[in-house]
Amino acid sequence: MDNGEIESADEEMPSRGGRQYRPVVSHEQSIVQMTSMESGPPTEIAKHRKIRIPSQSENVPNPMEGPSNGHDELNSSQRESKLELFGFDSLVNKLGLKSMTGEQIATPSSPRDGEDISITIGSPKVAGPKLGTMMGVFVPCLQNILGIIYYIRFSWIVGMAGIGESLLLVAFCGSCTFLTGISLSAIATNGAMKGGGPYYLIGRALGPEVGVSIGLCFFLGNAVAGAMYVLGAVETFLDAVPSAGFFTDSVILVTNSTATNGTISEVTTIVYTPSLHDLQVYGIIVTILLCFIVFGGVKIINRVAPAFLIPVLFSLFCIFIGVFSAPRSNASSGITGLRSQTFKDNWSSAYQRTTNAGIPDAEGPIYWNFNALVGLFFPAVTGIMAGSNRSASLKDTQRSIPVGTLAATLTTSFLYLISVLLFGALATREELLTNRLLTAEVAWPLPAIIYLGIVLSTLGAALQTLTGAPRLLSAIANDDILPVLNYFKVTEGGEPHLATLFTAFICIVCVVIGNLDLITPTITMFFLLCYAGVNLSCFLLDLLDAPSWRPRWKFHHWILSLLGALICVVIMFLISWSFTVVSLALASLIYYYVIIKGKAGDWGDGFKSAYFQLALRSLRSLGANQVHPKNWYPIPLIFCRPWGKLPENVPCHPKLADFANCMKKKGRGMSIFVSIIDGDYHELAEDAKTACRQLSTYIDYKRCEGVAEIVVAPTMSDGFRGIVQTMGLGNLKPNIVVMRYPEIWRRENLTQIPSTFVSIINDCIIANKAVVIVKGLDEWPGEYQRQFGTIDLYWIVRDGGLMLLLSQLLLTKESFESCKIQVFCIAEEDTEAEELKADVKKFLYDLRMQAEVIVVTMKSWESHVDTGVQQDDSVEAFTGAQRRIASYLADMKETARKEGKPLMADGKQVVVNEQQVDKFLYTTLKLNSTVLRYSRMAAVVLVSLPPPPLNHPAYFYMEYMDLLVENVPRMLIVRGYRRDVVTLFT
């Protein structure tokens, strides 16, 4: 075992006298030798035992030896084989590390308290410091949630929506993120997390297609959020230092005030706001500078991160101190301090038109209502994914992510609710709507502290966004789902420089737009898509409740996840139905692009589990009773084993898949492709798996909906007998066996084919399976080879309507849609012909089948042969069959006479009635003559399959069948089973 070291706190067991089992080495496969040995004195029981698991080049001391006697002959190779008797490798390797997941796991994600476990795989790596719940999850989430919206827009929102609707707004948006946090906690504690954050969680829960589509939208949302943070920092800077702007916009605000004498006078106030061009110029410069910092690597970013956090906390402290100490001497007249009258005046909403900068203007281009404020405020509650994005740096992901994320969500929601009450009682509505930096003006002791705090906090958030978004894109690229993203791949531990440049480009484009209020709804849509994906993932996993769904976070329920997803969708439509449609369309386009161009990936997603449970429920609902004819579907068992050899790397006859598609209506249904390998299962198990994969690939290539199965059996007959008994479940068992007619058996002198062929047919009859044997498979038309003429049915025996149904299914295919159906029936007397014809026409009419009915009487049937019709074709074959049967029978009799035994054929006793043999040959001759007379130019002929006669040699039956198909280029020999597959009733 070469998996490193394990330290445990177990007590060491002392060695005991008696026997010791010497491990089985490589040349001793089934012998365990026992040798007597003297016990040494017990070793001192250590408080902490260390078991070293060495590499192959190291020797291992015997743990059962006492200190007085060491057996050096038990070297490391013998230690490695001590579990060979159980057929396993290293127990540690199996239970803890790479063998179970196929991935390298450096340390357990959630070590138990009191354990000191260190596991090293390969060469040891120096691990960086791990973060706990506070610094690893709570603080990053708090820093991302408390952003620019709170500082420069929250008081404005309170003034526009009023205190009552602002409380509703905060509760509504907060409930969305809180429910999403619960779903995130459940998924994150269901196993170890890799890079990619929510993309990893959604992709592994809903599949790669959904994961990539939502992940790319989430990446765009983060990239656009970076632009929002940059614009917020620049806007704050220009508000604090107006002289730094190259351009200046002035907005004239007209308000009405009531004078003391009751007259209304107009008061004109000039408000200076940053120019759009200033925002663009400074925004581009700041984005480029941040991009240079990001290129320095994560270490530099982590060193400067505390510098961005402390100003945020200190600024919040200054704001609340200033609120309770307001109004100060230098405060604006609109800041009244905490007054009940101000609280009452600001309780109701005052929705109105504003300019693009948010200044009230009766002729402004933007009208604000509750729905629009949801889109503006929602980015202030995002950021709950910051902890999950840092899962690789956490000591215990399954504890830190739920506690830290939900604590940050509840803390910020409580802060927002308190701030609504305080801001609503602090200043007049006019002050709330016109003073863009009210938080800075009321802050104690100086507004400059708030300006500095806003700039540093927003730049820190932008820096984190420009760091996380490229890593999200590189995580999507590293999963190798979309080839177009291969440019953004990075090696493990590498920096995603190209992804960073692409993120910076998107950020600069959004900065050029320059309007914060236009950017935030776009961010909202992308984040809501991600949150809805997390909720739907938890809903699906919780509802299905697969055995692998065992999250450590127990406070979750599928109803809460579904409610969270519905709230996300409702918020999207409340904000803007047009933005919602565009974002959903973008996600759908990415989804279908991944389906078309992406590489297949199986991550054990929830949809596969849903399909499995749905299949189980459907199977149980079908029951074990026979399916009604109206609900009957053909489930063909395609017997791929060829009578002869196929080209190399071709697991199935190319036309069998084409014929299987012809048995389905509009592609609906399932086919089971089966092949049999002769031999011993223990020796050929791996060959069977390889053949099964090749057959599955071939089925997909032929675009045939079906599954592949490979069976190893001593003989083909034994293998098919096991298949026909066990294949399928309940009413989803195959009901039709399809195989190729062995036309080559006589030409290549394959003497074993007759007995195998007859055995397969007899097994199908006993198992109550329908049989379709395809003659002329090499000439079967492809998908686009259009056929003309007729589809002729020689309906001789009652088969439950299977032959009629097959002909109708053939007409649904493009290659046969130009053909017409002819039904041939056999009447014993001429007087019965017309009556039989009328009955069959009525029957076909009730079945909604269009077909021409032709009745052939026994008298006319006899005349076809007696008058010499088709003598050159059929009679010559008839004569040859008689001659070969006579020769074979003579050989049988000679062998029986020499051995003194009764007639034997195919290893069993047979009884040959020569008159009956001639009768079978003559009947087959008459049927073949009739087919050649009426259907020589038919596109395909369907005829009833005669069952193998009892106690006849298989060779004789093959002669009958050869005579039946003689000179017919394309024929389906059909035998139904004891039930109807068509019905006359609706």
N, C-alpha and C positions, 0 to 999 in steps of 0.2 A: 504494500500500500504506500503510495507516494503523495499523500494529500496534505502534508504539513503536520502541524502539532495540534493537539487537543488538550486543554487543561480542564479538569473537572474537580468537583469537590467530593467525589465519592471516596469512600474508604477503601483502602487496598486490602484484598483478601489474602490471608497467609497461605502459603503452600501447605499441602497436606500429603501424608504418606499414602502409599497404595499405588495405583496405576496412573500412568500418564499416556494420553493418546498422542501418538506421533502424527503430525499432519500428513495428509495425502499429498505427495509431490506429483509433478507432471507426468511421470512415467508410471504412477500407480493410480489408475482411474477408479478402481472400485474396492480397494483394500484399505482398511484402517488397522494398523498394527498397534498393539498395546505392549508396552514394556514395563517391567517393574522397576521402581526406583526408590531409593531411600529418601525419606523426607528430611529436609533440613529444618533447622529451628525457625520458628515463625519470625517473619520480619516485623519490624516496628510499624504499627499502624500509623500512617501519616495522617495529619489533619487534612492536608490537601494533596491529592495524588496527581502526578503528571504522567500522562501516557504519551510517549513520543511515537508518532507514526512516521517512520523514516522513508527516505527514498530508496530506490532499488539498489543503490550502491552501498547502503549502510547495513550494518548488522544490528540485530535486535536482541537484547537480553531477554532470557526466558522469564516471564512474569511469575511462573510457578516455582522457580528455583529459590532455594534458600541461599543465604550468603556463603554457606560453607561448601556448596557443590554447584558449579556452573557447567552446564552442558553446552560447550561451544559448537557442537555439531549442528545445533538447531540454528541455522543462519536465517538471514532475512527472507530468502526465497521460500523457506518453509513457513515462516510467519505469514507470508502473504497468502499462502494456500490453506490456512487453517479453516476457512469457510468454504473450501472447494466442495466438501461433501454436500453442502446445501445449494450449490450451483450459483452462488452470488459472488460479486466482487466485494471490495472493501465496504463494510457496513456504513462507515462514516460517509464514504463517497456516495453511497446510494441514498442515504437518508438526508444528508445535509446540503449537498453541493451540486456539481454540474450534471450528474447523471440523470436526475429527475427532470430538469428543466432545459438542459442543453445550453445553459447560459452560465457565465462566470459570475459568481456571487462572492464578493470579497468578505463580507461579514453578515451575520444575521441581522435583519432589519429590526427585530424586536427581541433583544435578549431579555431573559427573565431576570428578575431582581436576585442578586446573590450569586449569579453565575459569572465566572471569569472565563470567557470563551474566546480564543483567538484561533482563527483558521487561515492558513496561508496556502494558496494554490500557486504553484510555480514559484517564481522569484518573488520575494516579499517586496511590497510597495509601501512607501511612506504615506500614510493616510493623513489628510488634513484634519483640522479640528472639527468635530461634529457639533451641531447646534441643537439646542433644546427647544422646548415649546415657546418660550418667551422670545428669544432672539431669532429663532428659525422660522416661526410661523406668525405669532401674534404681532410682533413689531412690523415685519414686512407688510402684512395685511393692513394694519392700521395706517402705515405710511402711504399705501396705495389708495386706500379708501378716502382718507382725509386729504383731498387734493385741492385743485384750483377752484372747483365749483363752490366749495364751502367758503372760501375767502372772498371771492369777488362776485358770486352770483346768489349765494344763499339768502342774504338779506333782501336782495331784489326779488327773489321768488316769494318770500314772505309778504312783501309789499304787493305783489301782483295777485297772488292767490289768497291772501288773508291767512289768519292764524288757523281757522277751522280746516280749510282745504289743504293748507300746508301740512297740518298734522296727518290728514288722510293721505297726502302724497308720500310723506315719509314712511307711514305705516305700510302703505301699499308696496312701495319699492323695497322697503326693508324686509317684508314678508317673502318677497320673491327671492332675495339673496339668502335669507335665513333657511328657507326650504331647500334651496340649492345647496347650501352648506351642509344640511343634513344628508342629502343624497351624496354629495362629495365625500362626506365622512364615511358613509357606508361602503362606497366603492373603494376608497383609498385604503380602508382597513381590511379588505378582502384578499390582500396579497401584496407582494413587493412591487414597488413602482419604479419605472425607468424614466428616462428623459422624455419630455414632451408634454408634461402636465395634463391638462384636460384632454388633449388629443389622444394621449396614451390610454386614458381611462375610457373615453368614448369609443375609440377604435377597437379596444379589446372587448367592449360590451356590445356594441352595435355592428361591428364588422369594419373592415378596412375602408369600404366605400363611404360609409357614413362618417367614419373617423377622419378620413382625409378631407372630405368636403367641409365638415364643421371645423376641422383643424386649420384649414387654409383661411376660412372666414375669420376664425379667432386670431390668426396671424395678422390679417388685414386690420382687424379691430385694434390690436395692439400697436400696429404701425401708425394708424390714424390717431390713436390715443397719444402717442409720442408727439405728434403735431399739436394736439390740444394742450399738452403740458408746456410745450415750447411757446406757443402763442400766449398762454396764461402768464408765463414768466415775463415775456416781452411786454405784454400789456400792462402788467403791474409795474415794471420798471419805467415805462414811459409815463404812466400816471404819476409815479413818484418824482420823476425827473422830466418834466415836459420839455425842458430846453434841449434834451438829447435827441428829440425827434427832428427829422428833416422836413416833415410836412405836418400840418396841423389842421384838424377839422373842427369847426365850431358849429354847434347845434343851438338854435334858438328855441327855448322852451317857454311856452305861454301858459300861465296858470291864472285862475280866477280867485280873487280873494275878496272878502266882504269887509267894507270899511265900517267905521263906527256909526256913521250916519245912515247905514243901510244901503248905500250905493255900491255897485260892483265895479272895481277897477282892475285893469289888466296890468300884471307885473311880468316884465320880460327878464328872463335870466339866461345868460350866456354860459353854456357848459362846454368846456374844452375836452375833446376825446382824442385818443391816438389815431393817427391816420392809418388807413389800410396799407398804404405803401411803406410806412414805417414798420408796421407789423411784418410785412413780407421781407424787408431788407434785414431787419434784426433777427427774424425767425430763421432765415436761411443761414446767417452767420453762426447763430447759436447751435443749430443742428449740425453744421460741419464741425464745430468745436467738440460737441458731444460725441460725434462719430470718431474723432481722433482719440478721445478718452476710451471709448469702447474698444478700439483697436489695441489699446494697451493691455487688455486681458481682464479676466475676472478678478485677479488679485488686486489690481489697482482700484477697481470699482468697490470691492469689499473694504478696502482701507479708507475710502472717502465716504462710504455709506453712513457711518455715524454722524458725520458733519451735516448730512441732510436731514437726519432724524431729530437731532436736538433742537434745531430752530422751530420745527413743527410743534413739538411739545411745549416749548417755551412761549411760542406765539399764542397757543391756545390758552395758556395760563394768563398771559397779558390781556387777551380779549375778555376773559371772564372777570378779571379784576377791574378792567375798564368799564364793563357793563354795570357792575354793582356800584362803581364810584361815579357814574355819569349822573348829570351833565357837569363837565368841568368848565372852567371860565372861558377857555378858548374854543368851546364846542359850537357847532352850527346851531342855528335856532330850531332846526327840526329835531334835534336830539333832546328829548324831554326827560330822559331817565326812565326808570321803571315806574310807570304810572298806570293805574287802572283805567283811566279814561282813554289813554292811548291804546291800551289793550282792547277796549271795546270798539274803538274806531277802526282798528285794524283786523277785527275778527272776520268780517266778510271779505269777499274777493272784489277785485277791481280790474277785471280783464279789459285790455284796451290795445290800441295800436301803438307800435313803437318803431323807431328807426332800426337799422341793422345793428347799431351799437346798444340797443335796449333802452334808449331814451324815449319817454312817452311823447308821441306826436300823433295828432288826430289824423294826419294824412300819411302816416308811416306805412311802409310796405308789409309789415308783419303784424298779424293779429294773434294775441296770445290767449290761450284757454288752458283748461286743465290737461288736456291731452298733450298739448305742446310742452307744458311744463314738465310732464313725465319724461319726455325725451330729453329735456334740458337737464333735469336733476338726476336721472338714473345713473349717469357715469359717476356721480358722487358716492354711490353705494357699491360700485364694482371694485375689484381688487381682491376678491376672496380666493382667487386662484394663486396668489403670490406664494402661499405656503406649499401647495402641491407642486409648484414649479421648482421648489428647492428640495424635493424629496431626497435627492442623492446626498445632501449635506446635513440631513437630520439624524440624530441618534436613534430615535424611535418614531418612524413615520406613522405607525398605527396608533400611536397615542398623541403625538404632537399635532397632526393635521386636524383631527376632529376638535380637540380642545382649543387649539390656537385659532382656527378659522371661525368657529362659532363664537368664541369669546370676543374676537375682533368685530364680528358682525353685530353682536348685541351691544357692545360698547359704543360703536359708532352710531347705531340706531338710537340709543339712549341719548347720546350727545346731540344728534340732530333734533330729537323731540324737545329737549331742554332749550336748544338754541332757538327753535321756532317760538316758544313762549317768551324767551328773553328778548329777541329781536322785535317781536310784535308789540311788546310793552315799552321798548326803548325809544323808538323814533316814530315820527309821523309817516304816513304813507308816501307823501311827497319826498321826504328824505330817503326813505327806503328805495324808491324808484330812481332817484337822480344821483344819489351818492354811491358811486360804483365801488368805493373802498370804504364803506362804513365801518368795517371791522378794524381798519387801520386808524380811523379817526377816533374811535372810542377806546382803542387799546391804551393800556397804561404801561410805561409812562410816556413813551414817544411813538408816533406812527411809524418811524423808521424801522422799528423792530419788526413790525408786521410786514412792511415792504421787504425787508431782508428775509424774513421767514418764508414769505410767499414765494419769493424768487428761488431760494435754495430748495424748498420742498418740491416745487414744480420741476426744477431742473433735476433734482434727485429722482423724481418719478419718471421723468423723461429718460434719464440715464438708465434706470432699471428696465424701462420698456424697450429701449434700443439694445439692451443686453438680452432680454428674454425672448423678444420676437424672433431674432435670427436663430436662436437655439431651437425654438419651436419649428421653424422652417427646416432647419437641418435635421431635426428628429424625424420629420415627415419624409425628408429625402432619404435618410439612412434606412428607413423601412423598405425602400426599394419597391414601392407600389407604383409610383408614377415615374416613368423613365425621363420625362421632361424636367424633373427636379434633380436629376443626377448631378447637375452643376453645383448644387448646394450641399453635397455630401461632405462630411468631415470625418476624419479618423477619431478614434476614441481619445478624449483629452485634448483634441485640437480646437482651434478657434474658428468659428464660421465667418471668415472675412468676407467672402462673396455674398453670403446671406445678409451680413451687416450692411454692405453697400446697397443691396437691393432694398432693405428696410429703410435706410436713410433716403433713398430716392423717393419712395412712397411718402415718407414723412415730409420731404421738401415740397412735393406736389401739393400736399394738403396745407402746408404753410403758405404757399402761394395763394391759396383760396383766402386765407387771412381772416375768416369770420369764425369766431369760436362757436357762435350759436348755430351755425350751419354744419359744423363738423360734429358736434356732440350727438345729434340724432343718428348719424352714420355709425358712430362708435356703439351707440345703444343697440342698434340692430344686430351687429356682429356679436356683441357680448350676450345679448339675449338668445341668439341662436346657440351659442356655446352652453349657456345655462340650461336651455331647454334640452339640449343633447345630454347633459349630465343627469337631469331629472328623468328623462326617458330611459336612459341607461339603467338607473337604479330601479325605476318602475318595472322595466322588463325583467331584470335579474331578480327582483323581489317577488314579482308575480310568478315567475317560473319556478323559483326556489329549487334550483338544481343542487345536487349534493356538493358541488364545489363552492356554492354560495354560502359562506360562513364568515361574514364580517364581524370583526371584534366590536364595532360600534353597533350597539343593539337598539338604540332609540331611532328606529326608522320604520316606515311602513309604505307599502306601495301606493296607498291613497295620498299620503303626503307628497310623494314624488310626482304622482299624476297631477295633483293640485298645483305644485310648483311649475310643472311644464305648461299647464293651462294658463297660469298667471303670466308666464313669459310670453306666450302667444297673444294673450289679451293686451299686454303692454305694447307689444309690437304694433298691433292694429290701432291702439289708442293713439300712439305717437303719429303714425302716418301709414295709411294702407299702401300708398305708392312705394314708400321705402321698404315696407314689408314684402311686397310682391317682388321688388327688385332683389332684395337680399335672399329670399327663398328661391327665386329664379337662378341667382348666381350659385347658391348651394346645390341646386338641382343640376345645373350644367356641370359643375365639378363632379357631382355624384355620377352622372352618366358618362362623363369623360373617363373617370376612374374605371367604370365597368367596361368601357370599350377599349381603352388604351392601357389600363393598369394591369399589373401582374397579379395573378391569383395568390391570395394569402388566406390561410386558415388560422385565425387567432382564437378559436373557440368562443366566438361571439354569441350573444344572447339570441340572435335570430336563429342560429343553428339549433339551439336548445328549444326555441319556440316551435320550429319546424318539427323537431323530434316529438315534443309533447303533443302537437297537433296531429301528427301521424298516429301516435298511440291512441289518442282519443277517437280519431276517425276509425281506426281499426277496431276498437272496442264497440263503437256505435254500429259498425257493419254487422257485428255478431258473427255467429258461425252458420247461420241459416243461408239457404241459397238466395242469391241476389235476384230480384225481380227482373224479368226480361227487359223492361224499360230502362233499368239501371245497369244492364250488363255491358261490360267493356272487355274487349279482347286483351288478355295479358299473355302475349306469346312468349314461350320459352324457345329461344333461338339456339338450336344445336349447332355449334360452330365447328365441331370436329369434322374435318373434311374426309370424304372417301378418296384418299390419295394425299398428295402433298401440295402445300401452298408455297408461293414464293417466300424467300427469307424475310423475316420481320413483318410478315402479314399474318396476324393472328386469326383472321376470319375471312371467309369468302367475301370479296368486295360487294357482291350483289345481295348478300343476306341482309345487310343493313338497309339497303334500298327497299327490299321486299318487306322488312319489318315496318318501315314507314308507311308502306301501302296498306297496312292493316290497322292504321289509326286514322281517325277522323280529325282533320286539322291539327295533326300532331299530338292529340290528347291521348294519354295512355302511357304505359310503361312496358318496356321489353326487358327480358332477362336473357343475356347472352351467356351461354354455358359452354365450356370446353372441358374435355377430360384428358388427363395425362396418365398413360399407363405406367404403373410402377409402384414402388413402395413410398408411402407418404413421408416417412422419416428421412428418406434420402432425397426426395424431390420437393420438399415443402418450400424451400427458397425459390426453386424454379417455378413453382406454382404461383408464388407471390409476384415474381417478375412477369410471368405471363399474364397475370390478372391486371397488372398496371399497363402492360402493352395493349391488352384488349380494351381497357377503359379509355385509354388515349385514342384508340382507333374508333371507338363508339362516338366520342366527342368530335373527332375529325369528320365523321360521317353525319354529324348533327342529328343523331338518333337518341331520343330520350330513353335511356335504359341503364342497367347496371351490369357489371361483368362478374362472373363467378367461374373459378377454376377448381376442379375436383381431381384429386389423385386417387386412382383406384387400380386394382390388379388388372382389370379388363374394362373395355368400354361398356360392356353389358352391365357389369357390376356397378360401375360408376353411374350410369344412367338410371339404374334401378334405385339407387340411393337418392339421386336428384329428384326423380319423379315422386318419391314418397315424402321428402322432407322440405323441398324448396317452397318458400313462401310462408305467410302467416295468415291464419283465418281465411277470410274471403279475398285476400290479396295473393292467393296462390296462383301460379300460372295455370291457365285453362286451355291453352292451345300449344301443342308442340310442333315446331316448324323445323324441318330439316331438308337437306338437299337429297334428291334421288341419286342413288349410287350408279350412275351410268357407266362408270369405268370398271365395274367389278369383273366383267368377263374379258374386257379388252386387256387388262393388266393382270388377269388371273389371280384376283384377290379372293381366294376361296373362303376366307373367314368372314367376308362381308354378309353373305346371305343369312347366316345364323344370327349375327349381330343385328342386322336390319329387322328380321322377324322378331327377335327378342324385344327390341325397342317398341315395335308396334303392339305387341302383346302386353308389355308393361303399361303402355298408354291406355289400352282398352281396360285393363284391370283397374288402373288408377282413375278411370273415368275422366280422361283427358282427350280433348279433340286433337286431331292430327291433320296437319297440312304438309304434304310432301311436294316439293317444287321440282319439276322436271324441266330442264332447259334453263337452269339458273344463269348460265354464262350469257344467254341471250336476253335476260330480263332487262327491260328498258330502264334507263337512268331517269333522273329527276326531270330532265328537260328533253327527253326523247319521246316526242308525241306519237301515239299509236292511233291507227284507224282500223275500222272493221267492226268486229263484234266480240263480245265476251259471252261465250257459249257455256251453258250449264246443263250437264247431263244428270238430271235429278232422278236418281233411281231409287234410293232408299230415304226414309225419313231421318233427317239429321238435325231436327230442331230449328231449321232455317239458317244454319251456319253458312251453307253455300250461297244462299241468297244474300245474306248480310255481307259476306266477303265481296261479292260482285258490286254491291252498292258502295262499299268502302273504296274499291278500285276506281269507281267513277268520280270520287271526290279528289283524285289525284290529277295533276295537270297532264301527266303522260297518257291517261286513259279517259279523260273527260270527253273526248270526241267519239268514243265507242258507244255502241248500243248493246243491250243485253238480249240474248235469246235463251229461252228455257226449253229444254227437250225433256219430254216425259215418255214413258214406255207404257203402252196399253196392250192388254192381252188379245182383245178382239177389236175388229174394226168398228163394231157397234158402240163400243165404249169410248172411242176416240173423241167424238164431239162432246160427250158429256164430261169427260176428263178435262178437255181443253177449256170448257166453260167454267168448271170448278177452279182450275188453276188460275184463270184470268181473274175471277172474283177474289180469290185468295191474294193474288198479287196487288190487286186494286186496294183491298183493305189494308195491305201492308205499305201502301204509298210507294210502290215500286213500279217503274215503267219497264215493261219487257214484252217481247214477242214470244208467244207460246207455240211450240211445235210438238205435236204428238206423233211418236213413232210406234207403230203396231208391231207385235211379234211376227205377224205374217210378212210384213215388208222387211222386217229385220232379217228373217230367214232368207228372203229373196236376194238380199244384198250379197250373201255368200254363195247361194246356190247358183245364181245366174252369172257368177264370175266377176262381179263388180269388185274392183280393187284387188284382183287376183295377184298382180305383180308385186304388190306391197305387203298385204297382210298375210296371204296364204303362204308365201315363201317363208315369212317369219314363223307362221304356224307350223309348217313342216319341219323347220330347223329346231323348234322347241320340242316337238314330238321326238325327234331323233336324239336330241341331247338327254331328254328325260329317260328314254328307253335305255340309253347307254349307262346313265347314272344308276338306274334301277338294277340293271344287270350286274354292275360292279357291287352294288349293295348285297344282292343275293349271293354272289360268289364269295364275298367276304364272310357273310353269315354262314354259308355252307362250310367254309374252311375252319371257322372258329367254333362251329357248332352252337351258335347263338341265334336269337331271333334278329330280325332286321333292325339295324341300328343306324341312326343318323344324328349328327351333332351331339353325340354322347348320350342319347336316350333312345328308347325303343319306339319304333314307328310302325304304323299299319298302313299299307299302301293298297288302295282300291284302284286298280288301273282304269276301270270304267269311270270312276269319279274323276280321276286325273284328266281323262280325255274330255269329260263333260266340262270341267273348269277351263281347259284350254279352248274348247269350242265356244264357250260363252264369252271368253275374253276376246277371241277372234271376232265374234259378231259385234261386240261393243267397239272394238278398234276400227272395224270396217265402217260402222255407222259414223264414228267421229271423223274418219278420213273423208267420208262422203259429204257431210254437212259442214264440217268445221276446218277444212284444210287451210283456209285463209283467215281464220279467226285470230284476233290479237292474243287471246289466252283461252284455254279450255279448262273448265272445272268439271271433275268427274268424281263420283263417289268411290271411296277406297274400300275394296273388299277385304274383310278380315282374313288373316292367315287360317287356313283349314286346320282343324285339330288332327294331330298324329300324322301330318304330312311333313316330309323333309323341307327344311328352309330353302333348299335348292329349287324345289318344285315351285314354291311361291315366287321366287325371283323370276323364274321362267314365265309364270302367269303375268307378273307385273311388266316384264320386258315386252311381252306381246301386247299388253294394254297400251303402253306408251310408244309403241313402234311408229316411227315416222311422224309423230306429233311434235312440232318444235318447242311448244311452250304449254305446259299442262300443270294444273294444281289438282292433286289427288287428295280429296277432303273426306274426313270421317268425323262426324259430330259426336256428341255424347248425350247421355240420357237426360236432356233438359232442353227447353226452348230458349233461344236467344233473340227471338223476335216476337212481337205481340201485335194483335189486331186492335187493341183498345188504347185509348188515350190515358 
